[in-house]
Amino acid sequence: MRLAIVGGKLQGTEAAYLGLKVGYEVVLIDRRPDVPASGLAAETHVFDISEDEDRTRRLFTSCEAVLPACEDDDTLGWLAEHAATWDMPLLFDLSAYGVSSSKLRSNRLFDDLGVARPAPWPACGFPLIVKPSGSSGSEGVRLVESEDELAMARAELEAHGHEAVVEEFASGPSLSLEVIAWDGAAQPLLGTELEFDRYYDCKRVLAPVGGPDAQAVLARFDEIGERLAVGLGLNGVMDIEVMVHAGALKVLEIDARLPSQTPTAVFRASGINIVALLAETVLGGRIPPVDRTVRQGCCYQHVCVSGGAVEVLGEHMMGAARPLRLLPGLYGADEVITDLPEHSADDPDAEWVATLITVAPTAEEARDKAKAALARLADEHGLAVTPETSAQPGDECR
């Protein structure tokens, strides 16, 4: 299958990796040269699809489907309109995305469907999370513990044109779940556990979810996922993030698009390839049978090398990477996705990033394997290892 992917940063890298794994011929399109995903694609085309309609049509019609991997509203709207005109399968639901891309609209959906979410301010006390309504993931998120910090955080978001969402800080494990839906039917996939750096950016994904209550928690998560996908009228894929707080699952956000990070962990732990499943669903007009059996544990984590040190940090640094290479077995990891220049491998002052992917019988063993791979990376390049840190009040993502 020949698959066109529009956007070559985080989502594009995820789509290209999974397309590569299923044997697709990946055709990447981005208006910027040398984007991270370009190193994983069979072809890369650098142009703005909306400014060269004839070239876009020729390229799209040479493919079997188009997967948007960006969050630019104008581009997504243009894609939805023109794909329909050209009778081109689009692996994306613009209507569902329009709800999920706004935290305020998403919160109204949660309330309408009776899905628990963190309590809104002022119906809760400090500490609070302040975040922009229209940004995904960790962008602009801040933890505040006082009225003064709250006022400053809101003012900063509003100064940048964002509407602030203020809600309780629900501490506890953070879990993610993808759901495929079509024509009123929904299929939850495999839950994963997320860990964050000091900027509230996801630095590590573990699959499957462990712990003594995992089975019961994941059963509740499946029910929430199905309810949200059907309530949203989703025809495509969505990602749901929850916090397990005092035994209850509280939905933090939803994204009706292909997410980054978690699909690879799902694939390595279960064999479920979300890109292939999405393509089969849209092209076939129904959800194919899905085997959710866990085969092994997976740890997926990002590292940044800079200033003679290596540190585990969140994924946003990967979005600014040079074209990425997929290298099996490097540092004892099962796979490494990196922009490490070959000529700089022995330069202690070189700056580069990498995603370490490890598998083992359990997620915790995969995590230990990733720790060993990090130590080996540091040793081979003569680097210090910067201790991992967590977010503190007043911290904001980069």
C-alpha positions in Angstrom: 0.0 0.0 0.0 1.2 3.5 -0.8 0.2 5.9 2.0 0.5 9.7 1.9 1.3 11.3 5.2 0.8 15.1 5.5 3.1 16.5 8.3 6.5 15.3 9.3 6.9 16.1 13.0 5.7 14.0 16.0 2.5 12.5 14.5 4.2 12.1 11.1 7.1 10.3 12.7 4.7 7.9 14.4 2.7 7.3 11.2 5.9 6.8 9.2 7.3 4.3 11.7 4.1 2.2 11.8 3.7 2.4 8.1 7.2 1.2 7.6 6.5 -1.7 10.0 3.5 -2.9 8.1 5.3 -2.6 4.7 3.6 0.5 3.4 5.3 2.8 0.9 5.3 6.0 2.9 5.0 9.2 1.0 5.7 12.2 3.3 4.6 15.8 2.5 5.6 18.8 4.5 6.2 22.4 3.6 9.5 22.4 5.6 12.6 20.5 4.5 14.4 18.0 6.6 11.6 17.3 9.1 12.1 14.4 11.5 9.8 11.9 9.7 11.6 12.4 6.4 14.3 9.9 7.4 11.7 7.1 7.8 9.8 7.8 4.5 10.3 6.2 1.1 9.6 9.6 -0.5 9.6 13.1 0.8 8.0 16.1 -1.0 8.6 19.6 0.3 5.7 21.9 -0.6 2.5 23.4 0.7 -0.4 21.2 -0.5 -2.9 24.0 -0.5 -0.7 26.2 -2.7 -0.2 23.7 -5.5 -3.5 21.9 -5.9 -2.5 20.1 -9.2 0.7 18.7 -7.7 -1.2 17.6 -4.6 -3.9 15.9 -6.6 -1.4 14.0 -8.7 0.5 12.9 -5.6 -2.6 11.9 -3.6 -4.1 9.9 -6.5 -0.9 7.9 -6.7 -1.6 6.7 -3.2 -4.4 4.5 -1.7 -5.1 6.8 1.3 -4.0 10.0 2.9 -3.3 10.4 6.6 -3.1 13.9 8.1 -0.4 14.1 10.7 -0.6 17.8 11.7 -2.8 20.1 13.7 -3.1 23.1 11.4 -6.8 23.9 11.1 -6.6 25.4 7.7 -4.6 22.5 6.3 -7.0 20.0 7.8 -10.1 21.7 6.5 -8.5 21.9 3.0 -7.6 18.3 3.1 -11.1 17.2 4.1 -12.7 19.2 1.3 -10.4 18.2 -1.4 -10.0 14.5 -0.5 -13.8 14.3 -0.7 -13.8 16.0 -4.2 -11.1 13.6 -5.4 -12.8 10.6 -3.9 -9.6 10.0 -1.9 -9.8 8.0 1.4 -8.9 10.3 4.3 -7.8 8.6 7.5 -9.2 11.4 9.7 -12.5 12.6 11.1 -12.6 16.5 10.9 -15.9 16.8 12.8 -14.7 14.7 15.8 -11.3 16.6 15.7 -13.2 19.9 15.9 -14.6 18.9 19.3 -11.4 17.2 20.7 -9.1 20.1 19.7 -10.9 22.4 22.2 -10.6 21.5 25.9 -13.7 23.6 26.6 -15.8 21.7 23.9 -14.3 18.4 25.1 -15.3 19.2 28.7 -18.9 19.8 27.7 -18.9 16.4 25.9 -17.6 14.7 29.1 -20.3 16.4 31.1 -23.1 15.5 28.6 -21.9 11.8 28.6 -21.5 11.6 32.4 -17.7 11.0 32.1 -15.7 12.1 35.2 -13.1 14.8 34.7 -11.0 17.0 37.1 -13.2 19.4 39.0 -13.2 22.9 37.5 -12.0 26.0 39.4 -13.4 27.4 41.7 -15.2 24.2 42.7 -11.9 22.8 43.8 -8.9 24.0 45.8 -5.2 24.3 45.1 -3.1 23.0 43.5 -4.5 23.7 40.1 -3.6 22.9 36.5 -3.9 25.8 34.1 -3.8 25.0 30.4 -4.9 26.5 27.0 -8.1 25.3 25.6 -6.9 24.9 22.0 -3.5 23.2 22.5 -2.8 19.5 22.6 -0.7 17.5 25.0 1.5 19.4 27.5 1.8 22.7 25.5 1.3 25.7 27.8 0.4 23.5 30.9 1.3 25.0 34.3 0.8 23.8 37.9 -0.1 26.6 40.3 -0.5 26.7 44.1 -1.7 30.2 44.9 -4.0 33.0 43.7 -1.0 35.0 42.5 0.4 32.1 40.4 -3.1 31.5 39.0 -3.5 35.1 37.9 0.0 35.1 36.3 -0.6 31.8 34.4 -4.0 33.0 33.1 -2.6 36.4 32.1 0.2 34.8 30.2 -2.1 32.4 28.3 -4.5 35.2 27.5 -1.7 37.4 26.3 -0.9 34.7 23.7 -4.5 34.6 22.5 -5.5 31.4 24.5 -8.6 30.8 26.5 -7.5 29.3 29.9 -8.9 26.1 31.3 -8.4 25.9 35.1 -9.1 22.6 37.0 -8.0 20.6 39.9 -4.6 18.9 39.8 -5.6 15.2 40.1 -2.5 13.3 41.1 -2.0 9.6 40.3 -0.9 7.3 37.4 -1.6 8.7 34.0 -3.0 6.3 31.4 -3.7 6.5 27.7 -6.0 4.5 25.4 -6.6 4.6 21.7 -10.0 3.7 20.3 -11.0 2.9 16.7 -14.6 3.7 15.8 -16.8 3.5 12.7 -20.5 3.9 12.1 -21.5 3.8 15.8 -19.2 0.9 16.7 -16.1 1.4 18.8 -13.1 -0.9 19.6 -10.7 0.1 22.5 -7.1 -1.1 21.9 -4.4 -1.4 24.5 -4.0 0.9 27.5 -0.5 2.4 28.2 1.0 4.2 31.2 2.6 7.6 30.7 5.4 9.3 32.7 6.2 13.0 32.4 9.2 15.3 32.7 9.4 18.6 34.6 7.7 20.4 31.6 4.6 18.1 31.8 5.8 16.5 28.6 5.6 12.7 28.2 9.0 11.2 28.4 8.2 7.5 28.8 5.4 5.1 27.8 5.0 1.7 29.3 2.9 -1.1 28.0 1.0 -3.0 29.2 -0.4 -1.2 32.3 0.6 -3.1 35.5 -0.3 -3.1 39.1 -2.7 -5.2 41.3 -5.8 -3.4 40.1 -4.8 -3.1 36.4 -7.5 -5.4 35.1 -10.4 -3.6 36.8 -9.0 -0.2 35.9 -8.5 -1.1 32.3 -12.1 -2.5 32.1 -13.4 0.8 33.3 -11.1 2.6 30.8 -12.5 0.5 28.0 -16.0 1.5 28.9 -15.1 5.2 29.0 -13.4 4.9 25.7 -16.4 3.3 24.0 -18.8 5.9 25.5 -16.7 8.8 24.3 -16.0 7.5 20.8 -19.7 6.7 20.2 -20.8 10.0 21.8 -18.4 11.9 19.6 -19.7 10.1 16.5 -16.2 9.2 15.7 -15.2 7.6 12.4 -11.5 7.1 12.8 -9.1 7.0 15.7 -9.0 8.9 19.0 -6.7 9.0 22.0 -7.9 9.4 25.6 -5.8 10.3 28.6 -7.0 9.7 32.1 -5.6 10.2 35.6 -6.3 7.4 38.1 -7.0 9.6 41.2 -8.1 7.9 44.5 -9.3 4.9 42.6 -11.4 6.9 40.1 -10.6 7.5 36.4 -10.8 11.2 35.5 -10.5 12.1 31.8 -7.9 14.8 31.2 -8.2 15.2 27.4 -9.1 13.5 24.1 -7.6 13.9 20.7 -9.4 12.6 17.6 -6.3 12.0 15.5 -3.4 9.6 15.4 -1.4 10.4 18.5 2.4 10.1 18.9 4.4 7.7 21.2 1.6 5.4 22.5 0.9 3.6 19.2 4.4 2.4 18.9 4.3 1.0 22.5 1.0 -0.6 21.7 2.5 -2.2 18.5 5.6 -3.5 20.3 3.5 -4.9 23.2 0.6 -6.4 21.3 1.3 -6.4 17.6 -1.6 -4.0 17.0 -0.6 -1.6 14.2 -2.9 1.4 14.6 -2.0 2.9 11.2 -2.8 -0.4 9.5 -6.0 -0.8 11.5 -7.1 2.7 10.7 -6.5 2.2 7.0 -8.4 -1.1 7.0 -11.3 0.4 8.9 -11.7 3.4 6.6 -11.1 1.5 3.3 -13.3 -1.4 4.4 -16.1 0.6 6.0 -16.0 -1.4 9.2 -13.7 -2.3 12.1 -11.8 -5.5 11.4 -11.3 -8.1 14.2 -8.7 -6.9 16.7 -6.6 -9.3 18.9 -5.7 -7.4 22.1 -3.6 -10.2 23.5 -0.4 -8.8 25.2 2.7 -10.5 23.9 5.4 -8.7 25.8 6.3 -5.6 27.7 7.5 -2.4 26.1 9.3 0.7 27.3 9.4 3.7 25.0 11.4 6.7 26.2 13.2 9.8 24.8 16.6 11.1 25.6 18.4 14.4 24.8 22.2 14.7 24.5 23.6 18.2 25.0 26.5 19.8 26.9 28.3 16.6 27.5 25.3 15.0 29.3 22.3 12.8 28.4 18.9 13.3 30.0 15.5 11.6 29.7 13.1 14.3 28.6 9.7 14.7 26.9 8.8 14.2 23.3 8.7 17.8 22.1 12.4 17.8 21.5 11.9 15.0 18.9 9.6 17.4 16.9 12.6 19.7 16.3 15.0 16.8 15.4 16.9 16.4 12.2 15.7 13.6 9.8 15.5 10.5 12.0 17.1 7.1 11.4 15.8 3.7 12.7 18.7 1.7 14.1 18.0 -1.8 15.5 20.1 -3.0 18.5 21.9 0.3 19.2 23.1 0.5 22.8 21.4 -2.8 23.6 17.9 -1.3 22.9 15.7 -3.2 20.5 15.3 -0.2 18.4 16.6 3.4 18.5 15.1 6.3 16.5 17.7 9.1 16.4 19.0 12.1 14.6 22.6 11.3 15.8 24.8 12.4 12.8 27.1 9.6 11.8 30.1 11.9 11.6 29.4 13.2 15.1 29.1 9.9 16.9 32.4 10.4 18.8 32.0 14.1 19.4 31.3 14.7 23.1 29.9 18.2 22.3 27.4 17.0 19.7 23.7 17.7 20.3 21.2 15.0 19.3 18.1 13.2 20.5 16.9 9.6 20.5 14.0 7.4 21.3 14.9 4.1 23.0 12.5 1.3 22.4 13.0 -1.8 24.5 10.9 -5.0 24.9 11.0 -7.8 27.5 8.6 -10.2 29.1 7.1 -7.4 31.3 6.9 -3.7 31.1 9.1 -3.3 34.2 11.8 -5.6 32.7 11.6 -3.5 29.5 12.1 -0.4 31.7 15.1 -1.9 33.3 16.5 -2.7 29.8 15.9 0.9 28.8 17.9 2.1 31.9 20.7 -0.2 30.9 20.6 1.1 27.3 20.8 4.7 28.6 23.8 3.8 30.7 25.5 2.2 27.7 24.8 5.2 25.6 26.4 7.5 28.1 29.4 5.2 28.5 30.0 4.9 24.7 29.8 8.6 24.2 31.6 9.7 27.4 28.5 11.5 28.7 27.2 12.2 32.2 23.7 11.1 33.0 21.4 13.9 34.3 19.0 12.7 37.0 15.4 12.7 36.0 13.1 15.3 37.5 9.4 15.9 37.8 7.3 19.0 37.4 7.2 21.6 40.3 4.7 24.4 40.9 5.2 27.2 38.5 6.9 25.0 35.9 5.7 25.3 32.3 6.4 23.1 29.3 8.9 24.5 26.7 
